[in-house]
Amino acid sequence: MSDENLIVAVFAGAVVVGIAATVMLWKVAKMVRASAGATLVKEAAGKGWQAEAADEGVDQVMRYRGTTDDVPWSAEFRRSRDQTRDTWPKVARWHAAASRGPASPVLILREGSDMTRILSAARGDLGSMVAGLAQMGMDKAIDRVFGSDVGALVDATKLHRVAGVSIPHFIVMAIDTAEGVRVMKSGAADAITRASGNSTSVLAEPDAPAVLLMPDGVHLGRRSEMRPTEVERFAKAGAAIVHALR
């Protein structure tokens, strides 16, 4: 065999070995994900919930359904495998219907949380931030945290700071500020205030989930992991807000 043919044969062999190794690693990774998903499904079943694991595009998805304090809810955890391009690689979200949701979106953010840090570039009165929300990625953050279907219903450039509503450590924004005042004073503000004052509540954490009140109900979301214990904490906080809107 000539040197040239030998080089070609060695190169071809290396390619084959490389492809085989890649396929093997992919299969092992898939088995590990399936095992982890089965464990989470079992944990959820122990709490009386339904759960399922799935792969959707570049996202690994874990979905939950259950009832907490007489409030039926759904939750979802997404982990992107493309973490080099996705600035929100891990997202936890929760949703439940409410009969007296606002006519238009109301967004409640914990001061110092991920979403408020997106706003911080304005370095001034929160009202002046509104014009730059799109440039600072607020629309993208809402889409990723709450889901693109929900995000499509929220125009971040039209959100304004709601005056006349005070929740310690939280910022309230709404497209219709009068509607924001109404829904917050109907009980939502009190529910969030009580939760944020309870050290065991997820809303008491420095990076508490963002709360989005919509006509279809209550949404909670943030960039984080979401095992069943975390789902339970989201559900407790969200259910209290739902009850306030009934």
C-alpha positions as a Python dict, from the first residue, in 0.01 Angstrom:
ca = {
    (1, 'M'): (0, 0, 0),
    (2, 'S'): (137, 340, -95),
    (3, 'D'): (188, 611, 165),
    (4, 'E'): (-95, 810, 8),
    (5, 'N'): (-337, 518, 31),
    (6, 'L'): (-226, 451, 388),
    (7, 'I'): (-301, 810, 488),
    (8, 'V'): (-647, 788, 326),
    (9, 'A'): (-719, 459, 504),
    (10, 'V'): (-609, 596, 841),
    (11, 'F'): (-815, 911, 791),
    (12, 'A'): (-1122, 708, 688),
    (13, 'G'): (-1080, 484, 992),
    (14, 'A'): (-1054, 785, 1223),
    (15, 'V'): (-1376, 929, 1074),
    (16, 'V'): (-1560, 601, 1128),
    (17, 'V'): (-1436, 576, 1487),
    (18, 'G'): (-1533, 938, 1548),
    (19, 'I'): (-1884, 884, 1413),
    (20, 'A'): (-1926, 568, 1618),
    (21, 'A'): (-1809, 746, 1934),
    (22, 'T'): (-2049, 1036, 1869),
    (23, 'V'): (-2342, 799, 1819),
    (24, 'M'): (-2248, 610, 2135),
    (25, 'L'): (-2226, 931, 2340),
    (26, 'W'): (-2563, 1045, 2202),
    (27, 'K'): (-2723, 714, 2300),
    (28, 'V'): (-2571, 727, 2649),
    (29, 'A'): (-2689, 1087, 2696),
    (30, 'K'): (-3039, 990, 2582),
    (31, 'M'): (-3045, 699, 2828),
    (32, 'V'): (-2932, 927, 3111),
    (33, 'R'): (-3205, 1181, 3025),
    (34, 'A'): (-3467, 907, 3010),
    (35, 'S'): (-3357, 774, 3350),
    (36, 'A'): (-3365, 1121, 3505),
    (37, 'G'): (-3709, 1187, 3354),
    (38, 'A'): (-3843, 857, 3490),
    (39, 'T'): (-3718, 951, 3837),
    (40, 'L'): (-3896, 1287, 3824),
    (41, 'V'): (-4217, 1124, 3698),
    (42, 'K'): (-4204, 885, 3994),
    (43, 'E'): (-4147, 1173, 4239),
    (44, 'A'): (-4441, 1362, 4093),
    (45, 'A'): (-4667, 1054, 4114),
    (46, 'G'): (-4581, 1032, 4483),
    (47, 'K'): (-4737, 1377, 4524),
    (48, 'G'): (-5048, 1281, 4330),
    (49, 'W'): (-4951, 1471, 4014),
    (50, 'Q'): (-4918, 1374, 3651),
    (51, 'A'): (-4581, 1425, 3482),
    (52, 'E'): (-4410, 1355, 3151),
    (53, 'A'): (-4065, 1404, 3003),
    (54, 'A'): (-4001, 1495, 2639),
    (55, 'D'): (-3746, 1634, 2396),
    (56, 'E'): (-3860, 1931, 2184),
    (57, 'G'): (-3600, 2069, 1946),
    (58, 'V'): (-3300, 2175, 2154),
    (59, 'D'): (-3507, 2172, 2474),
    (60, 'Q'): (-3542, 1893, 2728),
    (61, 'V'): (-3890, 1938, 2874),
    (62, 'M'): (-4051, 1818, 3196),
    (63, 'R'): (-4425, 1885, 3235),
    (64, 'Y'): (-4638, 1855, 3547),
    (65, 'R'): (-5009, 1874, 3625),
    (66, 'G'): (-5168, 1876, 3966),
    (67, 'T'): (-5394, 2050, 4217),
    (68, 'T'): (-5280, 2256, 4515),
    (69, 'D'): (-5518, 2419, 4764),
    (70, 'D'): (-5809, 2335, 4531),
    (71, 'V'): (-5639, 2509, 4236),
    (72, 'P'): (-5568, 2294, 3926),
    (73, 'W'): (-5242, 2397, 3761),
    (74, 'S'): (-4980, 2304, 3502),
    (75, 'A'): (-4604, 2356, 3521),
    (76, 'E'): (-4314, 2314, 3284),
    (77, 'F'): (-3935, 2303, 3312),
    (78, 'R'): (-3723, 2357, 3000),
    (79, 'R'): (-3350, 2301, 2970),
    (80, 'S'): (-3183, 2404, 2645),
    (81, 'R'): (-2902, 2182, 2516),
    (82, 'D'): (-2774, 2481, 2317),
    (83, 'Q'): (-2645, 2672, 2618),
    (84, 'T'): (-2380, 2857, 2417),
    (85, 'R'): (-2648, 3053, 2229),
    (86, 'D'): (-2942, 3055, 2471),
    (87, 'T'): (-2907, 3318, 2745),
    (88, 'W'): (-3199, 3157, 2933),
    (89, 'P'): (-3096, 2788, 2922),
    (90, 'K'): (-3305, 2678, 3221),
    (91, 'V'): (-3661, 2804, 3261),
    (92, 'A'): (-3931, 2709, 3512),
    (93, 'R'): (-4290, 2818, 3453),
    (94, 'W'): (-4628, 2760, 3621),
    (95, 'H'): (-4987, 2848, 3525),
    (96, 'A'): (-5339, 2828, 3665),
    (97, 'A'): (-5670, 2973, 3552),
    (98, 'A'): (-5834, 3254, 3749),
    (99, 'S'): (-6189, 3381, 3706),
    (100, 'R'): (-6111, 3749, 3773),
    (101, 'G'): (-5787, 3803, 3586),
    (102, 'P'): (-5709, 4148, 3443),
    (103, 'A'): (-5837, 4258, 3102),
    (104, 'S'): (-5475, 4320, 2994),
    (105, 'P'): (-5133, 4200, 3118),
    (106, 'V'): (-4997, 4298, 3459),
    (107, 'L'): (-4633, 4206, 3532),
    (108, 'I'): (-4495, 4191, 3888),
    (109, 'L'): (-4116, 4166, 3926),
    (110, 'R'): (-3903, 4113, 4235),
    (111, 'E'): (-3644, 4391, 4267),
    (112, 'G'): (-3301, 4249, 4185),
    (113, 'S'): (-3438, 3950, 3993),
    (114, 'D'): (-3329, 3855, 3640),
    (115, 'M'): (-3596, 4060, 3466),
    (116, 'T'): (-3535, 4374, 3671),
    (117, 'R'): (-3164, 4345, 3593),
    (118, 'I'): (-3261, 4360, 3225),
    (119, 'L'): (-3426, 4694, 3304),
    (120, 'S'): (-3136, 4831, 3509),
    (121, 'A'): (-2949, 4976, 3209),
    (122, 'A'): (-3180, 5279, 3219),
    (123, 'R'): (-3036, 5377, 3561),
    (124, 'G'): (-3317, 5614, 3637),
    (125, 'D'): (-3690, 5650, 3690),
    (126, 'L'): (-3863, 5324, 3596),
    (127, 'G'): (-4097, 5518, 3372),
    (128, 'S'): (-3805, 5610, 3146),
    (129, 'M'): (-3722, 5244, 3098),
    (130, 'V'): (-4034, 5169, 2900),
    (131, 'A'): (-3904, 5318, 2572),
    (132, 'G'): (-3600, 5091, 2581),
    (133, 'L'): (-3761, 4765, 2689),
    (134, 'A'): (-3747, 4604, 2345),
    (135, 'Q'): (-3380, 4696, 2298),
    (136, 'M'): (-3293, 4551, 2639),
    (137, 'G'): (-3449, 4217, 2553),
    (138, 'M'): (-3760, 4231, 2771),
    (139, 'D'): (-3981, 4088, 2496),
    (140, 'K'): (-3740, 3798, 2449),
    (141, 'A'): (-3720, 3738, 2824),
    (142, 'I'): (-4100, 3728, 2855),
    (143, 'D'): (-4124, 3487, 2560),
    (144, 'R'): (-3865, 3253, 2710),
    (145, 'V'): (-3985, 3266, 3070),
    (146, 'F'): (-4360, 3240, 3012),
    (147, 'G'): (-4363, 3072, 2669),
    (148, 'S'): (-4392, 3220, 2323),
    (149, 'D'): (-4772, 3177, 2313),
    (150, 'V'): (-4808, 3391, 2626),
    (151, 'G'): (-4531, 3628, 2523),
    (152, 'A'): (-4708, 3699, 2195),
    (153, 'L'): (-4990, 3855, 2400),
    (154, 'V'): (-4759, 4089, 2594),
    (155, 'D'): (-4610, 4394, 2420),
    (156, 'A'): (-4326, 4485, 2655),
    (157, 'T'): (-4285, 4829, 2496),
    (158, 'K'): (-4631, 4925, 2627),
    (159, 'L'): (-4571, 4830, 2989),
    (160, 'H'): (-4576, 5119, 3239),
    (161, 'R'): (-4499, 5143, 3608),
    (162, 'V'): (-4823, 5121, 3811),
    (163, 'A'): (-4848, 5403, 4064),
    (164, 'G'): (-5069, 5372, 4368),
    (165, 'V'): (-4980, 5009, 4437),
    (166, 'S'): (-4707, 4926, 4686),
    (167, 'I'): (-4567, 4576, 4739),
    (168, 'P'): (-4242, 4565, 4938),
    (169, 'H'): (-3948, 4459, 4715),
    (170, 'F'): (-4166, 4429, 4401),
    (171, 'I'): (-4225, 4639, 4091),
    (172, 'V'): (-4570, 4638, 3927),
    (173, 'M'): (-4605, 4714, 3557),
    (174, 'A'): (-4910, 4708, 3331),
    (175, 'I'): (-5021, 4801, 2980),
    (176, 'D'): (-5335, 4962, 3127),
    (177, 'T'): (-5224, 5112, 3458),
    (178, 'A'): (-5582, 5169, 3577),
    (179, 'E'): (-5654, 4801, 3522),
    (180, 'G'): (-5330, 4721, 3701),
    (181, 'V'): (-5441, 4917, 4005),
    (182, 'R'): (-5782, 4752, 4002),
    (183, 'V'): (-5660, 4393, 3985),
    (184, 'M'): (-5379, 4446, 4236),
    (185, 'K'): (-5613, 4610, 4488),
    (186, 'S'): (-5870, 4335, 4438),
    (187, 'G'): (-5648, 4104, 4642),
    (188, 'A'): (-5344, 4017, 4428),
    (189, 'A'): (-5119, 4272, 4600),
    (190, 'D'): (-5212, 4140, 4946),
    (191, 'A'): (-5149, 3779, 4837),
    (192, 'I'): (-4803, 3863, 4700),
    (193, 'T'): (-4719, 4072, 5006),
    (194, 'R'): (-4809, 3785, 5241),
    (195, 'A'): (-4612, 3534, 5035),
    (196, 'S'): (-4304, 3755, 5013),
    (197, 'G'): (-4311, 3792, 5391),
    (198, 'N'): (-4310, 3414, 5441),
    (199, 'S'): (-3951, 3285, 5440),
    (200, 'T'): (-4064, 2946, 5300),
    (201, 'S'): (-4234, 3101, 4995),
    (202, 'V'): (-4068, 3107, 4656),
    (203, 'L'): (-4177, 3473, 4631),
    (204, 'A'): (-3960, 3559, 4932),
    (205, 'E'): (-3642, 3464, 4749),
    (206, 'P'): (-3413, 3739, 4612),
    (207, 'D'): (-3461, 3595, 4261),
    (208, 'A'): (-3831, 3524, 4303),
    (209, 'P'): (-4030, 3421, 3995),
    (210, 'A'): (-4186, 3694, 3786),
    (211, 'V'): (-4565, 3699, 3821),
    (212, 'L'): (-4772, 3767, 3511),
    (213, 'L'): (-5144, 3823, 3553),
    (214, 'M'): (-5336, 3764, 3230),
    (215, 'P'): (-5702, 3735, 3129),
    (216, 'D'): (-5653, 3356, 3128),
    (217, 'G'): (-5509, 3344, 3479),
    (218, 'V'): (-5185, 3353, 3676),
    (219, 'H'): (-4839, 3274, 3539),
    (220, 'L'): (-4514, 3238, 3735),
    (221, 'G'): (-4176, 3200, 3570),
    (222, 'R'): (-3803, 3238, 3619),
    (223, 'R'): (-3463, 3114, 3506),
    (224, 'S'): (-3398, 2816, 3735),
    (225, 'E'): (-3417, 2442, 3788),
    (226, 'M'): (-3756, 2290, 3871),
    (227, 'R'): (-3769, 1961, 4054),
    (228, 'P'): (-4099, 1848, 4215),
    (229, 'T'): (-4012, 2024, 4543),
    (230, 'E'): (-3974, 2348, 4350),
    (231, 'V'): (-4297, 2286, 4158),
    (232, 'E'): (-4475, 2257, 4492),
    (233, 'R'): (-4343, 2594, 4605),
    (234, 'F'): (-4450, 2758, 4278),
    (235, 'A'): (-4794, 2599, 4320),
    (236, 'K'): (-4836, 2723, 4678),
    (237, 'A'): (-4751, 3081, 4583),
    (238, 'G'): (-4952, 3075, 4262),
    (239, 'A'): (-5259, 2920, 4422),
    (240, 'A'): (-5272, 3200, 4681),
    (241, 'I'): (-5279, 3458, 4403),
    (242, 'V'): (-5546, 3263, 4213),
    (243, 'H'): (-5767, 3257, 4523),
    (244, 'A'): (-5727, 3634, 4551),
    (245, 'L'): (-5860, 3668, 4195),
    (246, 'R'): (-6170, 3455, 4251),
}
